[in-house]
Amino acid sequence: MRTTIRRYRAHALAALCGPWLLAAALTAPAQDLPPDPIDEFYRQFNAQPDEYRRFLLAYGYPVGGDEALAYEVGQMLATEYGFYGRPNDADRQMPFWEELPDAYALPTRRNHVALPALDWVAARAASRQVVMINEAHHRNTTRRLTLALLPRLRALGYTHLALETLDAADTELAQRGYPLYSRSGYYSGDPIYAELIREALRLGYTLVPYDSAGIPGQTQQQRETRQAEHLVERVLRANPQAKLLVHAGYAHIDKGLGGFGPTTRPMAMEFQRLTGIEPLSVEQAILSPAPPGEPASVADRLAAEFRPTQPSVLLARGTLRPWALWPNRHDATVIFADTPDAVVRPDWMRLGGRRVPVDLSAYLQACLARLPCALEARYAGDRADAVPADQTVVLTAAERRLPLYLRPGRYDLKVRDGSGQIVGRRLLKVCAPGVRGPACARPAFP
């Protein structure tokens, strides 16, 4: 069975190769020719001193009628929207969704039942040595499952967490305990990804960088093979029985051909060839909501049919066989709840009760006349270049009550205006639900 990526195929391909494109833009040789518009965009993007200025650059970048440039800028803006906790904007900026052949029948409640993916994966992981889960880089909802799995898998003896985004040059990450914008890896700039890293280190996981993106001239097959080799060299060579959780992007976790074309063997397939270990492969990247006004996508139809309240897998009634959109590549496909188009910061950002929504509108007055505004809350005591515990951008005055989602604790809150300047700063105390007091930040109930 095949699916068709509609209209924005270039977006999907760019998303697969995003880190390589960033590196390529940095290493492109100087020539006497006029600068390529895409290279020039990435040159400016990488030159920005922090994530908010990257957002501002992509948000206002002039693309004219250059469709290829618009694709690249759109890809990076979608990722930045994800970093700033605006998932619907990320999906609208980078829409790719699926069409199925007319004869293909999707699961229904009559023949399938939805089960929380957290419970299903944890149960299967008990008898496996390696679990691989993927993400769509611009959709931070695809990081929730891995975050929730960390304590469950640690209790099952999993000791290593391999993250595609990690930069091996950040040798102080484990000692520091949290990622930095400038050193730890591009996608760790998302606060939810950063929380995943913090939680893994708190639980005692060994973090493993394994990607080979950025090597000039390498083919996709070389990248896939090198990723698999790095997992073997950096985990299994010293401890052949180590239990490993891998969080990767897109088709790298595929156990069959097709995701990177008819002949390229993905990382998971290469890993199994090198080790003889078949990983549990959990797919959650390709099912995306269709943009407003378009026919319902597979993701939309499954969300409407099963109405999941958390990431879920579908099991056949009777056999309990998990459903996968591509059963030759994955063991299961995860479905998500639909987020109404008008919602900017959805309630799932509570992360299962880890965080509470906080209304910070009282601190925005200094920047509302110079929109956009950014709110950044870092854990008190973290470095200034630490990835925040949460952050968002306010694009209009009507959005001034957008909450930040924060754990109970103390934070260094910064407010920045449309030029990137800090126009407000204060120490913020977030109290546990039900606790009231003059020092507590105001709770929000979106």
Backbone torsions as a table, in degrees:
resi	resn	phi	psi	omega
1	MET	NA	135.5	-179.2
2	ARG	-117.5	148.5	169.7
3	THR	-113.2	160.4	179.9
4	THR	-117.7	125.7	174.9
5	ILE	-82.2	118.6	-171.9
6	ARG	-87.0	137.2	162.4
7	ARG	63.9	-45.2	-173.0
8	TYR	-110.3	42.5	-180.0
9	ARG	-55.8	-39.4	-179.7
10	ALA	-61.6	-34.1	176.0
11	HIS	-61.6	-46.6	-177.1
12	ALA	-62.7	-42.6	179.2
13	LEU	-66.1	-40.1	178.9
14	ALA	-64.7	-36.3	179.3
15	ALA	-63.3	-35.3	178.9
16	LEU	-67.6	-29.8	-171.9
17	CYS	-112.6	12.1	-172.7
18	GLY	-51.5	-52.8	-178.6
19	PRO	-59.7	-36.3	178.6
20	TRP	-64.7	-40.3	-179.9
21	LEU	-62.7	-40.2	177.9
22	LEU	-60.6	-45.9	-179.0
23	ALA	-66.3	-40.1	-179.1
24	ALA	-62.8	-38.5	179.7
25	ALA	-64.8	-32.3	-179.8
26	LEU	-75.3	-28.3	-172.8
27	THR	-106.1	3.7	-178.2
28	ALA	-62.0	135.4	-177.6
29	PRO	-70.3	146.4	177.7
30	ALA	-71.5	140.4	179.1
31	GLN	-138.8	167.4	178.2
32	ASP	-80.9	-10.4	-179.8
33	LEU	-70.6	156.8	174.5
34	PRO	-57.9	145.7	-177.4
35	PRO	-62.7	138.8	174.4
36	ASP	-64.4	134.1	-176.6
37	PRO	-58.5	-36.4	-179.9
38	ILE	-70.7	-43.9	176.9
39	ASP	-60.4	-38.7	-179.7
40	GLU	-65.7	-40.4	176.7
41	PHE	-60.4	-48.3	-178.7
42	TYR	-66.7	-32.3	175.8
43	ARG	-60.9	-47.1	179.3
44	GLN	-67.1	-40.2	-178.5
45	PHE	-60.4	-47.2	-178.5
46	ASN	-71.8	-19.9	-179.5
47	ALA	-82.3	-9.8	-178.1
48	GLN	-67.7	143.2	-173.6
49	PRO	-77.8	-15.3	-179.4
50	ASP	-158.0	174.1	-173.3
51	GLU	-67.4	-37.1	-178.6
52	TYR	-64.7	-38.8	178.0
53	ARG	-70.3	-28.5	171.1
54	ARG	-63.7	-44.0	177.3
55	PHE	-58.9	-48.5	-177.9
56	LEU	-60.3	-39.6	179.0
57	LEU	-62.3	-50.7	-178.3
58	ALA	-66.4	-36.4	-177.4
59	TYR	-63.5	-35.8	-176.7
60	GLY	-113.9	16.3	-172.7
61	TYR	-73.5	129.7	-179.9
62	PRO	-78.2	122.5	-179.4
63	VAL	-109.3	-10.9	-179.8
64	GLY	55.6	-136.1	178.4
65	GLY	-100.6	16.0	-176.8
66	ASP	-82.3	101.4	-175.0
67	GLU	-66.3	-40.2	179.9
68	ALA	-64.0	-41.7	177.4
69	LEU	-64.7	-40.8	178.8
70	ALA	-59.9	-38.9	177.2
71	TYR	-60.4	-47.2	-176.6
72	GLU	-67.0	-46.0	178.4
73	VAL	-62.8	-41.3	179.2
74	GLY	-62.3	-39.0	177.7
75	GLN	-60.0	-47.3	-177.3
76	MET	-71.9	-35.1	176.8
77	LEU	-65.7	-39.2	176.8
78	ALA	-59.8	-43.4	178.7
79	THR	-63.9	-40.5	178.3
80	GLU	-65.7	-39.9	174.6
81	TYR	-57.7	-40.4	176.2
82	GLY	-62.4	-44.3	179.0
83	PHE	-59.6	-33.0	-177.9
84	TYR	-96.9	18.9	169.3
85	GLY	67.1	38.7	176.8
86	ARG	-124.4	72.7	-170.9
87	PRO	-64.9	-34.8	177.8
88	ASN	-65.3	-38.8	176.7
89	ASP	-64.5	-38.0	177.7
90	ALA	-62.2	-44.5	179.4
91	ASP	-65.1	-40.6	-179.6
92	ARG	-68.2	-32.8	-178.8
93	GLN	-73.9	-29.6	-176.4
94	MET	-132.7	67.5	-174.4
95	PRO	-83.6	118.4	166.0
96	PHE	-139.1	132.7	-174.9
97	TRP	-147.4	174.6	-163.8
98	GLU	-107.0	146.9	165.8
99	GLU	-119.5	141.7	-179.7
100	LEU	-111.3	152.6	172.3
101	PRO	-57.4	149.3	-177.2
102	ASP	-56.8	-32.3	-175.3
103	ALA	-80.9	-9.1	-176.1
104	TYR	-79.8	128.0	-178.5
105	ALA	-104.1	119.5	176.0
106	LEU	-74.5	156.8	175.1
107	PRO	-60.2	150.0	174.9
108	THR	-130.2	168.9	177.7
109	ARG	-65.9	-19.4	178.6
110	ARG	-69.3	-33.8	-175.9
111	ASN	-118.6	-3.3	178.9
112	HIS	-138.5	157.6	175.3
113	VAL	-127.6	143.1	179.4
114	ALA	-89.4	136.6	177.9
115	LEU	-130.2	139.7	177.0
116	PRO	-52.9	128.1	-178.9
117	ALA	-60.2	-32.1	178.8
118	LEU	-56.5	-47.1	-177.9
119	ASP	-70.0	-41.5	-177.2
120	TRP	-66.4	-46.2	-178.6
121	VAL	-65.3	-43.5	-179.5
122	ALA	-60.8	-40.1	179.6
123	ALA	-65.2	-41.5	-179.8
124	ARG	-73.3	-32.6	-177.6
125	ALA	-65.6	-23.0	-178.3
126	ALA	-60.1	-31.2	-177.8
127	SER	-107.2	11.8	179.9
128	ARG	-117.9	158.6	177.1
129	GLN	-97.2	-27.9	-175.2
130	VAL	-134.4	131.0	174.6
131	VAL	-120.5	131.5	177.4
132	MET	-122.0	129.0	-179.6
133	ILE	-127.9	140.6	-179.5
134	ASN	-110.6	172.8	177.7
135	GLU	-141.0	158.1	163.3
136	ALA	-95.6	123.2	-167.4
137	HIS	-61.0	-27.4	-178.9
138	HIS	-92.1	-3.2	-176.1
139	ARG	-113.2	95.1	-174.9
140	ASN	-70.0	-11.1	173.3
141	THR	-63.2	-22.4	-179.8
142	THR	-81.6	9.1	173.3
143	ARG	-105.4	-9.9	-175.8
144	ARG	-64.5	-42.5	-175.2
145	LEU	-64.1	-46.1	179.7
146	THR	-61.6	-42.2	177.4
147	LEU	-58.6	-46.4	-178.5
148	ALA	-67.8	-29.2	-178.5
149	LEU	-75.0	-21.6	-171.0
150	LEU	-53.1	-52.2	-179.6
151	PRO	-68.2	-34.0	-179.2
152	ARG	-65.6	-44.4	-178.7
153	LEU	-74.8	-31.5	176.5
154	ARG	-62.0	-39.3	178.1
155	ALA	-66.7	-21.4	178.3
156	LEU	-90.2	3.4	176.7
157	GLY	99.1	7.3	176.5
158	TYR	-72.9	132.2	-173.0
159	THR	-118.9	-20.1	-174.5
160	HIS	-123.3	138.6	175.9
161	LEU	-123.8	113.1	179.0
162	ALA	-97.8	125.4	-176.4
163	LEU	-120.8	123.6	-177.9
164	GLU	-57.4	-35.5	-173.2
165	THR	-75.7	-18.6	-170.0
166	LEU	-62.4	138.7	175.4
167	ASP	-98.0	119.2	-177.8
168	ALA	-62.7	-18.7	-179.2
169	ALA	-70.8	-18.1	179.2
170	ASP	-84.4	77.5	-175.4
171	THR	-76.9	-9.1	-178.5
172	GLU	-100.6	6.0	-175.0
173	LEU	-59.2	-48.6	-176.4
174	ALA	-62.8	-40.7	179.8
175	GLN	-69.9	-39.3	-178.7
176	ARG	-71.1	-42.1	175.9
177	GLY	95.0	0.2	-179.4
178	TYR	-157.6	155.0	-176.9
179	PRO	-83.8	155.7	174.8
180	LEU	-112.2	146.4	176.6
181	TYR	-53.3	-45.4	-166.3
182	SER	-84.7	-10.4	-168.7
183	ARG	-131.5	-27.1	-162.8
184	SER	-90.8	-14.8	-177.7
185	GLY	130.0	139.8	-168.6
186	TYR	-57.8	-51.1	-172.7
187	TYR	-73.5	-13.7	173.6
188	SER	-70.0	-4.7	172.9
189	GLY	-68.7	-12.4	172.6
190	ASP	-77.9	126.4	-179.0
191	PRO	-56.6	-30.7	178.4
192	ILE	-71.6	-39.3	174.3
193	TYR	-63.6	-41.6	178.5
194	ALA	-61.5	-38.4	177.6
195	GLU	-65.1	-37.1	176.2
196	LEU	-59.6	-44.2	179.8
197	ILE	-66.1	-45.4	178.7
198	ARG	-58.0	-46.4	-177.2
199	GLU	-65.5	-40.7	179.0
200	ALA	-61.5	-43.8	179.0
201	LEU	-66.7	-38.9	178.6
202	ARG	-61.8	-36.1	-178.3
203	LEU	-82.4	-7.2	176.6
204	GLY	94.5	13.3	175.1
205	TYR	-67.3	148.1	166.7
206	THR	-89.7	121.3	-179.7
207	LEU	-85.0	139.1	-173.7
208	VAL	-126.6	111.0	168.9
209	PRO	-78.8	137.3	-174.7
210	TYR	-142.9	-5.7	-175.3
211	ASP	-76.0	158.6	177.0
212	SER	-122.3	21.5	179.2
213	ALA	-60.8	147.0	176.5
214	GLY	97.6	-3.6	176.3
215	ILE	-77.5	116.6	-176.1
216	PRO	-58.3	132.2	172.7
217	GLY	82.6	-2.7	-178.5
218	GLN	-72.7	146.4	176.3
219	THR	-83.7	167.3	176.2
220	GLN	-61.0	-38.6	179.2
221	GLN	-64.3	-40.1	178.1
222	GLN	-63.4	-39.2	178.2
223	ARG	-63.5	-45.1	-179.2
224	GLU	-62.0	-44.8	-179.0
225	THR	-65.5	-42.2	179.5
226	ARG	-64.5	-38.8	176.6
227	GLN	-57.9	-48.1	-179.7
228	ALA	-62.7	-42.3	179.3
229	GLU	-62.5	-39.7	179.2
230	HIS	-63.8	-38.9	177.2
231	LEU	-61.9	-41.3	178.3
232	VAL	-65.8	-48.5	-175.4
233	GLU	-66.7	-37.4	-170.8
234	ARG	-95.5	-9.3	179.6
235	VAL	-126.4	-62.2	-167.5
236	LEU	-80.3	-23.9	-178.4
237	ARG	-63.1	-43.0	-179.9
238	ALA	-82.6	-26.1	-177.3
239	ASN	-143.4	86.0	-174.2
240	PRO	-60.8	-19.5	-178.4
241	GLN	-98.8	4.1	-177.4
242	ALA	-59.6	142.3	177.1
243	LYS	-98.1	130.8	-164.8
244	LEU	-127.9	131.0	171.0
245	LEU	-109.5	127.7	-178.8
246	VAL	-116.6	128.2	175.2
247	HIS	-115.2	111.7	-171.4
248	ALA	-126.0	-179.6	177.5
249	GLY	-105.5	140.1	167.0
250	TYR	48.2	-128.5	-167.8
251	ALA	-81.4	3.3	178.7
252	HIS	-60.6	-26.1	-177.1
253	ILE	-90.5	4.9	-177.2
254	ASP	-69.9	136.4	178.2
255	LYS	-97.4	6.9	177.3
256	GLY	-143.4	170.3	-178.2
257	LEU	-74.6	159.1	172.6
258	GLY	128.0	-39.4	-175.9
259	GLY	-65.2	-33.4	177.5
260	PHE	-113.1	24.9	-178.0
261	GLY	105.9	175.7	-170.6
262	PRO	-74.3	-14.3	-174.9
263	THR	-122.5	-17.2	-176.8
264	THR	-78.2	125.0	-179.4
265	ARG	-88.3	116.9	-178.0
266	PRO	-65.8	166.9	-177.9
267	MET	-53.1	-45.8	-178.3
268	ALA	-63.0	-38.2	178.3
269	MET	-66.1	-42.0	177.5
270	GLU	-67.0	-38.6	178.3
271	PHE	-60.8	-43.4	179.0
272	GLN	-65.8	-37.5	178.0
273	ARG	-63.7	-40.5	-176.5
274	LEU	-75.7	-30.8	-170.7
275	THR	-114.4	-21.3	-171.9
276	GLY	77.5	4.2	-179.5
277	ILE	-96.9	121.7	175.8
278	GLU	-88.4	117.6	179.3
279	PRO	-76.9	154.6	166.3
280	LEU	-78.6	120.1	-173.2
281	SER	-111.5	119.7	-175.2
282	VAL	-118.0	115.5	-173.7
283	GLU	-98.2	130.1	177.5
284	GLN	-146.6	20.2	-173.6
285	ALA	-102.1	-30.9	-166.5
286	ILE	-91.6	-21.5	179.7
287	LEU	-80.6	108.2	-175.3
288	SER	-125.9	148.8	176.7
289	PRO	-69.1	146.0	174.7
290	ALA	-76.1	150.4	178.2
291	PRO	-64.4	158.9	176.8
292	PRO	-54.3	136.7	178.7
293	GLY	90.4	-9.5	178.8
294	GLU	-98.3	157.2	175.3
295	PRO	-58.4	150.9	-177.6
296	ALA	-59.1	136.5	176.3
297	SER	-83.7	176.0	174.8
298	VAL	-57.7	-43.8	179.2
299	ALA	-59.7	-44.2	179.5
300	ASP	-62.3	-43.4	-176.5
301	ARG	-67.7	-40.4	178.9
302	LEU	-70.2	-37.0	177.2
303	ALA	-63.9	-40.5	179.2
304	ALA	-68.6	-35.1	-177.6
305	GLU	-73.6	-45.2	-172.0
306	PHE	-102.7	-16.6	179.0
307	ARG	46.5	56.4	179.7
308	PRO	-69.8	147.1	175.8
309	THR	-102.4	-4.2	177.8
310	GLN	-154.1	165.3	177.8
311	PRO	-52.3	130.2	-170.8
312	SER	-137.5	156.2	169.9
313	VAL	-112.5	158.8	-178.2
314	LEU	-110.7	126.3	-178.6
315	LEU	-114.0	134.8	178.9
316	ALA	-65.9	133.5	176.8
317	ARG	-63.6	136.1	180.0
318	GLY	94.8	-63.4	-176.9
319	THR	-88.3	-22.2	-175.5
320	LEU	61.4	22.7	176.8
321	ARG	-70.6	129.3	-179.3
322	PRO	-72.1	144.3	177.4
323	TRP	-87.0	137.0	173.5
324	ALA	-133.4	136.2	178.3
325	LEU	-61.0	-38.6	175.5
326	TRP	-122.5	85.5	-174.2
327	PRO	-65.3	-18.3	176.3
328	ASN	-79.1	-9.8	-177.8
329	ARG	-112.3	-31.3	-171.5
330	HIS	-134.4	158.0	175.1
331	ASP	-83.7	-30.2	-179.8
332	ALA	-158.4	151.2	173.3
333	THR	-112.3	132.0	-178.0
334	VAL	-89.9	138.8	173.6
335	ILE	-112.6	156.9	-175.6
336	PHE	-127.0	158.6	173.7
337	ALA	-67.5	150.0	174.9
338	ASP	-76.9	138.2	174.5
339	THR	-106.1	118.6	-179.7
340	PRO	-52.5	144.8	-174.0
341	ASP	-57.3	-32.5	-175.1
342	ALA	-78.5	-12.0	-177.1
343	VAL	-79.2	127.9	-179.9
344	VAL	-91.7	-51.0	-179.0
345	ARG	-121.5	98.1	-171.5
346	PRO	-70.8	160.9	-175.2
347	ASP	-67.1	-21.2	179.8
348	TRP	-62.8	-14.2	178.5
349	MET	-68.8	-5.6	169.0
350	ARG	-66.1	-17.5	179.0
351	LEU	55.6	52.9	175.5
352	GLY	68.0	25.6	179.4
353	GLY	96.3	-1.4	176.6
354	ARG	-64.4	-34.0	-172.2
355	ARG	-125.2	158.4	177.6
356	VAL	-122.9	147.0	178.0
357	PRO	-77.7	135.5	-176.5
358	VAL	-124.1	129.1	178.9
359	ASP	-86.2	116.9	-177.9
360	LEU	-116.2	20.8	-176.1
361	SER	-61.1	-26.8	-178.7
362	ALA	-65.0	-18.2	-176.0
363	TYR	-100.9	6.3	-174.4
364	LEU	-96.2	-5.6	-172.2
365	GLN	-56.8	-36.3	-175.5
366	ALA	-68.3	-17.2	-176.0
367	CYS	-119.3	-5.2	-176.6
368	LEU	-63.4	-24.6	177.2
369	ALA	-83.2	-5.9	-178.1
370	ARG	-132.3	55.6	-178.4
371	LEU	-67.2	155.6	-1.3
372	PRO	-69.4	161.4	171.8
373	CYS	-112.7	146.5	173.6
374	ALA	-118.8	139.3	171.9
375	LEU	-113.7	125.4	-180.0
376	GLU	-129.9	122.1	178.5
377	ALA	-117.9	110.8	176.7
378	ARG	-100.8	147.8	174.2
379	TYR	-57.8	134.7	178.9
380	ALA	-56.9	130.6	-179.4
381	GLY	98.7	-14.4	177.0
382	ASP	-73.5	157.7	175.8
383	ARG	-64.0	159.5	-178.9
384	ALA	-65.8	-24.3	179.4
385	ASP	-100.0	14.2	174.2
386	ALA	-68.6	147.7	172.7
387	VAL	-66.5	130.2	-177.0
388	PRO	-62.7	159.1	171.7
389	ALA	-65.3	-35.9	170.3
390	ASP	-159.1	159.2	179.7
391	GLN	-159.4	156.0	172.6
392	THR	-154.8	168.8	174.0
393	VAL	-118.9	139.0	176.4
394	VAL	-104.3	116.3	-173.9
395	LEU	-94.9	-24.1	179.1
396	THR	-138.3	159.8	178.7
397	ALA	-61.6	-28.8	179.4
398	ALA	-66.1	-17.0	-179.4
399	GLU	-95.5	12.0	-171.1
400	ARG	-63.3	-18.5	179.6
401	ARG	-95.8	14.0	174.9
402	LEU	-58.0	129.2	-177.3
403	PRO	-84.2	159.0	158.3
404	LEU	-96.8	146.7	177.8
405	TYR	-104.8	115.8	-171.2
406	LEU	-136.6	145.5	171.0
407	ARG	-68.8	153.8	169.4
408	PRO	-56.3	132.7	-178.1
409	GLY	156.7	-167.1	-177.8
410	ARG	-112.8	141.8	-173.1
411	TYR	-138.1	151.3	170.4
412	ASP	-96.2	106.4	-176.6
413	LEU	-96.3	128.9	174.7
414	LYS	-121.3	140.4	174.9
415	VAL	-115.8	129.5	-176.5
416	ARG	-126.6	145.8	-176.4
417	ASP	-95.0	-171.9	-174.2
418	GLY	-69.3	-8.6	174.4
419	SER	-98.0	-4.5	-178.3
420	GLY	95.6	-4.9	-177.8
421	GLN	-74.9	145.9	174.6
422	ILE	-78.6	120.1	-178.6
423	VAL	-115.6	2.5	176.9
424	GLY	-165.4	145.1	179.2
425	ARG	-155.3	139.0	178.0
426	ARG	-160.4	159.1	172.7
427	LEU	-83.5	127.5	-174.3
428	LEU	-114.6	133.2	175.0
429	LYS	-112.0	122.3	177.3
430	VAL	-106.1	122.1	-177.5
431	CYS	-94.9	158.8	177.9
432	ALA	-64.9	154.0	178.5
433	PRO	-53.6	134.3	179.5
434	GLY	91.3	-14.2	179.2
435	VAL	-90.5	127.6	-179.9
436	ARG	-120.2	152.7	177.1
437	GLY	172.6	158.5	-176.8
438	PRO	-63.4	-23.5	-179.0
439	ALA	-88.3	-8.3	-176.0
440	CYS	-82.3	138.5	173.6
441	ALA	-63.1	151.4	-176.9
442	ARG	-71.3	124.9	177.7
443	PRO	-71.0	151.6	176.6
444	ALA	-117.9	148.2	179.4
445	PHE	-130.9	75.8	-175.8
446	PRO	-67.0	NA	NA
